[in-house]
Amino acid sequence: MSDRKKISVLPYDPEWANIFKEEKTALMEMLGDNHISIHHVGSTAIPGLDAKPKIDIVAEVHDPETHGAGDR
């Protein structure tokens, strides 16, 4: 018996962009002035491309040791 996990790849879903926008807003609130930029990366960021339904996000920050808006 195999221990392999199944990976789901789905047709592009325009809702992925909306999910990213919601997550970006939440991250900006959490990071406060510490955030520089927040990017939607990976296959879900490319319109028309089939992808695993996971939203990949990269956040650029001024100080990686600062955890949130309340820390500054």
C-alpha positions in Angstrom: 0.0 0.0 0.0 1.3 3.5 -0.9 1.7 6.3 1.6 1.3 8.9 -1.2 -1.2 11.6 -0.7 -3.5 12.7 -3.5 -3.0 16.2 -4.8 -6.0 18.0 -6.2 -5.4 20.3 -9.2 -8.5 22.3 -10.2 -9.4 24.5 -13.2 -8.6 28.2 -12.6 -11.1 29.8 -10.3 -11.5 33.7 -10.4 -12.5 33.5 -6.7 -8.8 32.9 -5.8 -8.0 36.5 -6.5 -10.8 37.6 -4.1 -9.6 35.2 -1.4 -6.1 36.7 -1.8 -7.5 40.3 -1.5 -9.3 39.3 1.8 -6.1 37.7 3.2 -4.0 40.7 2.1 -6.3 43.1 3.9 -6.1 40.9 7.1 -2.3 40.7 6.9 -2.0 44.5 6.4 -4.1 45.1 9.5 -2.0 42.6 11.4 1.4 43.9 10.3 0.5 47.6 10.5 3.3 49.9 9.5 5.7 47.0 9.4 4.5 45.7 6.0 6.1 46.9 2.8 4.2 44.8 0.2 2.1 41.7 0.1 2.1 39.5 -3.1 -0.1 36.8 -4.5 2.3 34.2 -5.8 2.2 30.7 -7.2 -0.1 29.0 -9.6 -3.4 30.4 -8.2 -2.1 33.9 -9.1 -2.0 33.1 -12.8 -5.4 33.5 -14.6 -6.4 30.5 -16.6 -3.8 28.1 -15.1 -5.0 25.0 -13.4 -3.7 24.9 -9.8 -3.8 23.3 -6.4 -6.4 25.4 -4.5 -4.0 26.9 -2.0 -3.4 30.6 -2.0 0.4 31.3 -1.7 1.3 34.7 -0.3 4.6 36.5 0.3 4.7 39.4 2.7 7.6 41.8 2.7 8.2 43.5 6.0 10.6 46.2 7.4 11.5 44.1 10.5 10.9 40.4 10.6 11.3 40.4 14.4 8.2 42.6 14.7 5.1 40.4 14.7 2.2 42.9 14.4 0.8 46.3 14.6 0.8 46.3 18.4 4.6 45.6 18.5 5.7 48.9 17.0 
